[in-house]
Amino acid sequence: MVKAIRVHELGGPEVLKWEEVEIGEPKEGEIRVKNKAIGLNFIDVHFRKGVYKAATIPFTPGMEAVGVVTSLGPGLTGMKFGDLVAYAGNPMGSYAEEQILPAEKVVPVPSTLDPVVVAAVIFKGMTTQYLVRRCFKVEPGHTILVHAAAGVVGSLLCQWAIALGATVIGTVSTKEKADQAKDDGCHLVIMYKEEDFVTRVNEITSGKRVDVVYDSVGKDTVQGSLACLKTRGYMVSFGHSSGMPESLPSALDAKSLFLTRPALMHYSLTREELLETAGELFAGVTSGVLRVRVNGTYPLC
Ligand SMILES: NC(=O)c1ccc[n+]([C@@H]2O[C@H](COP(=O)([O-])OP(=O)(O)OC[C@H]3O[C@@H](n4cnc5c(N)ncnc54)[C@H](OP(=O)(O)O)[C@@H]3O)[C@@H](O)[C@H]2O)c1
């Protein structure tokens, strides 16, 4: 038996219960991992509240962790007892002392990186990798708009896009967040509670507007985001922190816009994609191109 946080009914943080669970031993293609650090994500909240439906109830939340391999399924090669590995995404269940994982879903963690930093960044950082390098390929000369620029993904997005040569405009709610976004190198920061972000983007770009909007906010920002785009611009709607965006087709017609609702799991379909995504992320953290903020650490129980 191991201890884990379980959800028996949907709701606020009070539904998280600390319990003993039986996880069994790894089967073919699986490993058992003793977690050293577990990352928290907005998607954990979506599952806890029922915005996304968990496959079973009760369930153990959590989609990101770093841990040590403690046992391997029969015949498994390419990995050994004591290896430090990380994973992000499915399967859900990282809020636990130990878990069983498919070996093909984990990546080796460079010994130079702090496991706490890796646990804080792997889900958000791999998300950022596919957003700026593959979903829409950010290049020098692009002007991009990033909502929630001081959020965890938003901060990484700004840093990575700046390193790729883009001009980055960020939106934030408060002065403190504006300071953080500027500290990340954001070229122009809009405090959307004090000024209309569509008007400001129009002014800043002298009416040219932006090549891509990375919109994780959803319902509250979607229409404004579309208004900020150039003709044939890209609307990358990758989250819905304020609620699901409403349907969009007529707004797309007006400027031949591209719309995507991407997810990390669809950008790490193969082992090669997963290793490349994690490899670029770890290289960015190691070189200092990406500064990771660990805003808080908490005991598991
Ligand atoms: N598609 C994918 O592959 C993928 C992967 C990872 C994360 N995501 C999504 O990306 C989003 C951001 O994730 P994150 O980890 O960066 O979250 P985060 O650090 O908590 O940032 C969320 C930010 O969104 C802004 N926001 C605006 N309206 C909000 C509202 N009603 N409630 C809460 N926040 C609101 C806030 O910034 P201001 O105060 O400045 O407005 C907040 O700081 C989430 O929706 C998450 O589910 C998607």
The ligand as an ORCA input file, in Angstrom:
! r2SCAN-3c Opt
* xyz 0 1
  N      -3.595     22.717    -24.025
  C      -2.557     22.333    -23.306
  O      -1.747     21.493    -23.759
  C      -2.349     22.926    -21.962
  C      -1.260     22.512    -21.167
  C      -1.044     23.167    -19.938
  C      -1.921     24.168    -19.503
  N      -3.002     24.462    -20.294
  C      -3.962     25.486    -19.846
  O      -3.304     26.744    -19.838
  C      -3.927     27.580    -18.857
  C      -2.869     28.232    -17.992
  O      -2.202     27.255    -17.230
  P      -1.139     27.706    -16.133
  O      -0.609     26.476    -15.497
  O      -0.189     28.670    -16.739
  O      -2.100     28.462    -15.106
  P      -1.817     29.676    -14.122
  O      -0.360     29.847    -13.850
  O      -2.728     29.459    -12.970
  O      -2.280     30.967    -14.925
  C      -3.614     31.227    -15.168
  C      -3.761     32.748    -15.351
  O      -4.911     32.972    -16.145
  C      -5.415     34.248    -15.857
  N      -6.872     34.196    -15.711
  C      -7.744     34.977    -16.393
  N      -8.996     34.703    -16.030
  C      -8.934     33.744    -15.085
  C      -9.910     33.069    -14.325
  N     -11.221     33.322    -14.455
  N      -9.481     32.141    -13.407
  C      -8.172     31.864    -13.260
  N      -7.186     32.477    -13.982
  C      -7.570     33.413    -14.875
  C      -4.724     34.749    -14.575
  O      -3.759     35.720    -14.979
  P      -4.143     37.283    -14.860
  O      -4.439     37.515    -13.417
  O      -2.962     38.017    -15.346
  O      -5.372     37.460    -15.749
  C      -4.011     33.494    -14.070
  O      -2.831     33.807    -13.388
  C      -4.933     26.700    -18.105
  O      -6.226     26.942    -18.619
  C      -4.478     25.295    -18.430
  O      -5.520     24.368    -18.354
  C      -3.227     23.889    -21.480
*
